[in-house]
């Protein structure tokens, strides 16, 4: 989003790269693809894919509890936390998510 300072990245770099090499690649890619300069990297975290919420957690209202956390401490959950795996599913979710929590960034398909 060109008028905000929010950027989230998912990368699939070689596990043999150290943190500095991964950050360098991420910065270069963001500059090349988006013209973006990275001021600060908050962190890197290895994750296992695909991520699934266990059925026991779903039965205990996992998604309702996650929704209630949206925006607390300026933290928002997007992507595969709520949608199925895959780029298009995540994009579709973001198009629904942004107007709910950031009305000034209304990017819903009807607003395009």
N, C-alpha and C positions, 0 to 999 in steps of 0.2 A: 504494500500500500504506500504509494509515493508520498503521501502527506502525513505519514506516521513514522514512528521509530520502532515499530514492532516487526521483527523478522524471526521466523523459526526455520530451522534447517534440519533436514534428515539427510544424512550422507551414508554412503556405503564404502568407505575407504578400506584399503587393505589393512588387516589387523597388524601387519608388521610395521606400520607407520607409527611413529611416536606422536604425542599430543601436538608438538610444535609443527610437525609436517602436516598433520590433519588440519590444523588451524590455517596454515599457509594455503593449502588447497582450497579450503572453504572460502577464505578471503578472496583468492584469485577468481574463483568461480562466481561469487556474488558480484564482484567488480565487472567481470566479463559479461555475465548474463543480465544483470540488473543495473549496472553502473553504481552499485552501492558500496559505500565505505563502511567498514565495521569499526565502531568505536570501542566496543568491549564484547568479549565472549564470556558469557556467564558460566558455561561449563560444557563438558562433553560427558556423555553417559553411554555406555554400551547397553544395547537392549536386544532382547530376543524377539524375533519376528517369525510368524505372526503372533500378535498379542491377543489373548482371549480372556474375557472375564469368566471365571469359573461359574458353572450353573448355580452353585450354592450361594455365591455372592449376588448373582442376579435375583435370586429368590428373596434376598434380604434387601431389596431396593437399592442395589449398587448405583444404578444410573440416576435415580432420584437424588440420592445423596451427593453424587458427583455434580449434578446440575446445581444443587444448593451451594456448592463451593465456588461456582463461577463468579469471578470478580473479587473474591475475598483476597486481600493483600495484593491486589492488582494481578492476580493469576487467573488465567483462563485455560480451560482444557479443550482441545480441538483434535481434529484428525481421527486416528483410529481409536481414540478413547471412546468415541461415540458412534463412529461409522465402521463399516466393514473395511477390510484391508483393500488397498488399491488406491492409486492416485485419483481416479475419477470420483470414487466414493468420498474421499477426503475433500476434494474440491466442492462437490455438491453440499457436503456438510458445512463447509466454511461459508458458502453462499447463503445458507440458512442462519448460521451462527452470527455473522457480523451484524446484521440489522437488529438482532435481539439485544446485543450487548454494546454495540457501537452504532447507534442510529444514524450518525452523521456520515457513516461509511456505507450507506445502503447500496449494496452491490447485488441484491437479489435479482434473478433473471428478469423480473418484470420491470426493474429500474434501469436496465441496460439500454 
